[in-house]
Amino acid sequence: MEELKNLLTVIIPTLNEVEGIGLVIDELLSVGIPKDSILVVDGGSTDGTVDIVKSKDVKLVIQEGRGKALAIATALKYVKTPYVAILDGDYTYPAKYIPELLKKALEGYDVVLGFRKYVEGTQSLIYRLGNYILTKLFNILFNTRLSDVLTGMYVVKTSKLNELNFEFSGFSVEAEIITHIASTSGRVTEVPIEYRRRLGKKKLGVLDGFKIARDMLRLTWRYNPTFLIFLLGSLLLIPGLVLGGYVAYHYFFTGIKYYVKGLIAIMLTLAGFQSLIAAIITLYVKRVELRILRSIEDLRSSRE
């Protein structure tokens, strides 16, 4: 317990989580997390959440601003430990995995994600599909191999969180945190965890998924703009191939020859293909950059 107290602070952002927050705190205490290591950041609850937190005698601070990102930013002002665990207050994430996530982080990772193993009834198909699509998009944009980029339970180095400006509000904060670490050190890994049915009203809507996808593209522009430019350029393959197929069909089956359209199709296809190759090369260059940065960081740490 003393080791956890010195190493880890558990941050729980809340907004009207009266149904789950008490159970979350009780579960944290049951797995050995000291009261002094639990920090609840409330974003203006009106349903009795604050009263329950106070009754559990754990740290409570009132969030500055609105949204989960600013809740984490507010909490960091009170954190003194080298690692932070972020945990939703809706009782969906079992606290028993926090020691396991921390143990994995101590192996040298900057962030350890708890990727959710769904069972029937815990989340609807539309949300699971949305999470799958967004995770695949993230993997393409940032050259990662993650299973659940939007998980609400993870352990992260406090120093890495302090490097962020938390510019992306709402549910994009996880994407911002993981993007920063994946793009600066690459030390990201996952541990499988169980996922339970939410207690209380769901806050994440379908439209939020589109906002997260938009923010992922904005993050790509910030951390790897060359890749994004070439990736967008590779989309020229689509009209090039479609137009080329149209020209080829008429050439072989109707005898009509579209010279100008054929030339345009070739130009679009070549430009798209070259952009695709350049995008792939950019990813490999980024990977080399991460290895160099990691080696420099390891060398600096060994000297200290």
C-alpha positions as CSV (number, residue, x, y, z in Angstrom):
1,M,0.0,0.0,0.0
2,E,2.8,2.4,0.9
3,E,4.4,1.6,-2.5
4,L,1.2,2.6,-4.3
5,K,0.9,5.8,-2.3
6,N,4.4,6.9,-3.3
7,L,4.0,5.9,-7.0
8,L,0.5,6.5,-8.1
9,T,-2.4,8.9,-7.9
10,V,-5.8,7.8,-9.1
11,I,-7.7,10.6,-10.8
12,I,-11.5,10.2,-11.2
13,P,-13.2,12.9,-13.3
14,T,-16.9,13.1,-12.4
15,L,-20.1,14.8,-13.7
16,N,-23.3,13.5,-12.2
17,E,-22.1,10.0,-11.4
18,V,-24.1,9.5,-8.2
19,E,-24.9,5.9,-9.2
20,G,-21.4,4.7,-9.6
21,I,-18.9,6.9,-7.8
22,G,-19.3,5.4,-4.4
23,L,-18.8,1.9,-5.7
24,V,-15.7,3.0,-7.6
25,I,-14.1,4.5,-4.5
26,D,-15.0,1.4,-2.4
27,E,-13.5,-0.8,-5.0
28,L,-10.3,1.2,-5.2
29,L,-9.9,1.0,-1.4
30,S,-10.5,-2.8,-1.5
31,V,-7.6,-3.3,-3.9
32,G,-5.1,-1.4,-1.7
33,I,-5.3,2.1,-3.1
34,P,-4.9,4.5,-0.1
35,K,-7.5,7.2,0.5
36,D,-4.8,9.9,0.0
37,S,-4.0,8.5,-3.4
38,I,-7.6,9.0,-4.7
39,L,-8.4,12.3,-6.3
40,V,-11.9,13.1,-7.5
41,V,-12.3,16.1,-9.8
42,D,-15.9,17.2,-10.1
43,G,-17.1,19.2,-13.1
44,G,-20.2,20.6,-11.4
45,S,-22.4,17.7,-10.5
46,T,-25.9,18.4,-9.3
47,D,-27.1,14.9,-8.4
48,G,-25.4,14.3,-5.1
49,T,-22.1,13.0,-6.5
50,V,-20.1,15.5,-4.4
51,D,-21.9,14.4,-1.2
52,I,-21.0,10.8,-1.8
53,V,-17.4,11.6,-2.4
54,K,-17.2,13.7,0.8
55,S,-18.7,10.8,2.7
56,K,-15.9,8.5,1.5
57,D,-13.2,10.9,2.9
58,V,-11.1,11.1,-0.2
59,K,-9.6,14.2,-1.9
60,L,-12.2,16.3,-3.8
61,V,-11.4,19.3,-6.0
62,I,-13.7,21.3,-8.2
63,Q,-12.8,21.3,-11.8
64,E,-11.6,24.5,-13.6
65,G,-13.6,24.8,-16.8
66,R,-15.6,22.1,-18.5
67,G,-14.8,18.7,-20.1
68,K,-12.7,15.7,-19.2
69,A,-9.5,17.3,-20.5
70,L,-9.7,20.2,-18.1
71,A,-10.6,17.8,-15.3
72,I,-7.3,16.1,-15.8
73,A,-5.5,19.4,-16.2
74,T,-7.0,20.6,-12.9
75,A,-6.0,17.3,-11.1
76,L,-2.4,17.6,-12.2
77,K,-2.0,20.7,-10.0
78,Y,-2.4,18.4,-7.0
79,V,-0.4,15.3,-8.2
80,K,3.0,14.6,-6.6
81,T,3.5,11.0,-7.7
82,P,5.4,9.9,-10.8
83,Y,2.4,8.0,-12.2
84,V,-1.3,8.8,-12.6
85,A,-4.2,6.4,-13.2
86,I,-7.2,7.8,-15.0
87,L,-10.4,6.1,-14.2
88,D,-14.0,6.9,-15.1
89,G,-16.5,7.3,-12.3
90,D,-19.3,5.2,-13.8
91,Y,-18.1,1.8,-12.4
92,T,-17.4,0.3,-15.9
93,Y,-13.7,-0.3,-15.2
94,P,-12.7,-2.8,-12.4
95,A,-10.2,-1.2,-10.1
96,K,-8.4,-4.5,-9.6
97,Y,-6.5,-3.9,-12.8
98,I,-4.8,-0.7,-11.6
99,P,-1.9,-2.5,-9.8
100,E,-1.4,-4.6,-13.0
101,L,-1.3,-1.5,-15.2
102,L,1.2,0.2,-12.9
103,K,3.4,-2.9,-12.8
104,K,3.5,-2.8,-16.6
105,A,4.2,0.9,-16.7
106,L,7.2,0.3,-14.4
107,E,8.7,-1.9,-17.1
108,G,9.5,1.3,-19.0
109,Y,6.2,2.4,-20.7
110,D,4.9,6.0,-20.6
111,V,1.3,4.9,-20.8
112,V,-0.4,1.6,-20.3
113,L,-4.0,1.3,-21.6
114,G,-6.6,-1.0,-20.3
115,F,-8.2,-2.3,-23.5
116,R,-11.7,-3.4,-22.9
117,K,-12.9,-7.0,-23.3
118,Y,-16.7,-6.7,-23.9
119,V,-19.3,-9.1,-22.8
120,E,-22.9,-9.2,-23.9
121,G,-24.9,-6.3,-22.6
122,T,-22.0,-4.0,-21.6
123,Q,-22.1,-1.8,-24.6
124,S,-24.3,-1.5,-27.7
125,L,-23.1,-2.6,-31.1
126,I,-23.1,0.9,-32.5
127,Y,-20.6,2.1,-29.8
128,R,-18.4,-0.9,-30.2
129,L,-18.3,-0.4,-34.0
130,G,-17.5,3.3,-33.5
131,N,-14.7,2.5,-31.1
132,Y,-13.3,-0.1,-33.6
133,I,-13.4,2.4,-36.5
134,L,-11.8,5.2,-34.5
135,T,-9.1,2.9,-33.2
136,K,-8.3,1.7,-36.7
137,L,-8.2,5.3,-37.9
138,F,-5.8,6.2,-35.1
139,N,-3.6,3.2,-35.9
140,I,-3.4,4.4,-39.5
141,L,-2.7,8.0,-38.7
142,F,-0.1,7.3,-36.0
143,N,1.4,4.0,-37.0
144,T,0.3,2.2,-33.9
145,R,-1.2,-1.2,-33.2
146,L,-3.6,-0.5,-30.4
147,S,-6.9,-2.3,-29.7
148,D,-8.8,0.4,-27.7
149,V,-7.5,4.0,-28.1
150,L,-10.6,5.4,-26.3
151,T,-10.4,3.4,-23.1
152,G,-11.3,5.4,-19.9
153,M,-8.8,3.5,-17.8
154,Y,-5.0,3.8,-18.1
155,V,-1.8,4.5,-16.2
156,V,0.4,7.3,-17.5
157,K,3.6,9.0,-16.4
158,T,2.8,12.3,-14.8
159,S,5.7,14.0,-16.6
160,K,4.2,13.1,-19.9
161,L,0.8,14.6,-18.9
162,N,2.5,17.8,-17.8
163,E,3.9,18.2,-21.4
164,L,0.4,18.6,-22.7
165,N,-1.6,21.8,-23.2
166,F,-5.0,19.9,-23.2
167,E,-6.3,21.8,-26.2
168,F,-8.9,19.1,-27.2
169,S,-11.9,19.1,-24.9
170,G,-14.5,16.4,-24.4
171,F,-13.8,12.7,-25.1
172,S,-10.8,13.5,-27.4
173,V,-8.5,13.8,-24.4
174,E,-7.4,10.1,-24.5
175,A,-6.5,10.5,-28.2
176,E,-4.5,13.6,-27.4
177,I,-2.6,11.9,-24.6
178,I,-1.8,8.8,-26.5
179,T,-0.9,10.7,-29.7
180,H,1.6,12.8,-27.8
181,I,3.3,9.8,-26.2
182,A,3.1,7.7,-29.4
183,S,4.7,10.6,-31.4
184,T,7.4,11.5,-28.9
185,S,8.5,8.3,-27.3
186,G,6.4,5.5,-28.7
187,R,6.3,3.8,-25.3
188,V,2.7,2.7,-25.4
189,T,1.3,-0.7,-24.6
190,E,-2.0,-2.3,-23.5
191,V,-3.3,-4.8,-20.9
192,P,-6.7,-6.6,-21.4
193,I,-9.3,-5.7,-18.8
194,E,-13.0,-6.5,-18.2
195,Y,-15.6,-4.0,-19.0
196,R,-18.9,-3.6,-17.1
197,R,-22.3,-2.1,-17.8
198,R,-22.4,1.6,-17.0
199,L,-24.2,2.9,-14.0
200,G,-26.1,6.1,-14.7
201,K,-26.8,8.0,-17.9
202,K,-24.4,7.7,-20.8
203,K,-22.7,10.9,-21.8
204,L,-20.9,9.8,-25.0
205,G,-23.2,10.2,-28.1
206,V,-22.8,9.1,-31.7
207,L,-21.9,12.7,-32.8
208,D,-19.0,12.6,-30.3
209,G,-17.5,9.9,-32.5
210,F,-17.3,12.3,-35.5
211,K,-15.8,15.0,-33.2
212,I,-13.1,12.5,-32.1
213,A,-12.3,11.5,-35.7
214,R,-12.0,15.2,-36.5
215,D,-9.7,15.8,-33.6
216,M,-7.5,12.8,-34.6
217,L,-6.9,14.5,-38.0
218,R,-6.1,17.8,-36.2
219,L,-3.6,15.9,-34.0
220,T,-2.0,14.3,-37.1
221,W,-1.6,17.8,-38.6
222,R,0.2,18.8,-35.4
223,Y,2.5,15.8,-34.9
224,N,3.0,14.5,-38.5
225,P,1.7,17.0,-41.0
226,T,3.8,15.6,-43.9
227,F,2.1,12.2,-43.6
228,L,-1.3,13.8,-43.5
229,I,-0.6,15.8,-46.7
230,F,0.6,12.7,-48.5
231,L,-2.3,10.6,-47.2
232,L,-4.8,13.1,-48.5
233,G,-3.0,13.2,-51.8
234,S,-3.3,9.4,-52.1
235,L,-7.0,9.9,-52.3
236,L,-6.5,11.0,-55.9
237,L,-6.2,7.2,-56.6
238,I,-9.9,6.9,-56.2
239,P,-11.1,9.3,-59.0
240,G,-8.1,8.2,-61.1
241,L,-9.0,4.5,-61.0
242,V,-12.7,5.2,-61.4
243,L,-12.1,7.4,-64.4
244,G,-9.5,4.9,-65.8
245,G,-12.0,2.1,-65.5
246,Y,-14.6,4.2,-67.3
247,V,-12.2,4.9,-70.2
248,A,-11.0,1.3,-70.4
249,Y,-14.5,0.0,-70.5
250,H,-15.5,2.2,-73.5
251,Y,-12.2,1.5,-75.2
252,F,-12.5,-2.3,-75.1
253,F,-16.3,-2.8,-75.3
254,T,-17.7,0.2,-77.2
255,G,-14.7,1.3,-79.3
256,I,-15.0,4.9,-78.0
257,K,-11.6,6.5,-77.3
258,Y,-11.5,9.2,-74.6
259,Y,-7.9,10.5,-75.0
260,V,-8.2,13.5,-72.7
261,K,-10.1,11.6,-70.0
262,G,-7.6,8.8,-70.3
263,L,-4.7,11.2,-69.8
264,I,-6.4,12.8,-66.8
265,A,-7.0,9.3,-65.3
266,I,-3.3,8.4,-65.7
267,M,-2.2,11.7,-64.1
268,L,-4.6,11.3,-61.1
269,T,-3.6,7.6,-60.6
270,L,0.1,8.4,-60.7
271,A,-0.2,11.4,-58.4
272,G,-2.3,9.3,-55.9
273,F,0.1,6.3,-56.1
274,Q,3.2,8.5,-55.6
275,S,1.5,10.2,-52.6
276,L,0.6,6.8,-51.1
277,I,4.3,5.7,-51.4
278,A,5.4,9.0,-49.9
279,A,3.0,8.5,-47.0
280,I,4.3,5.1,-46.3
281,I,7.9,6.3,-46.4
282,T,6.9,9.1,-44.0
283,L,5.7,6.5,-41.5
284,Y,9.0,4.7,-41.6
285,V,10.9,7.9,-41.2
286,K,8.8,8.7,-38.2
287,R,9.5,5.2,-36.8
288,V,13.3,5.8,-37.1
289,E,12.8,9.2,-35.4
290,L,11.1,7.6,-32.5
291,R,13.9,5.0,-32.1
292,I,16.5,7.8,-32.1
293,L,14.5,9.8,-29.5
294,R,14.0,6.7,-27.4
295,S,17.8,6.0,-27.5
296,I,18.6,9.6,-26.5
297,E,16.1,9.4,-23.6
298,D,17.5,6.1,-22.4
299,L,21.0,7.5,-22.5
300,R,20.0,10.5,-20.5
301,S,18.2,8.4,-17.9
302,S,21.2,6.1,-17.5
303,R,23.5,9.1,-16.9
304,E,21.1,10.4,-14.2
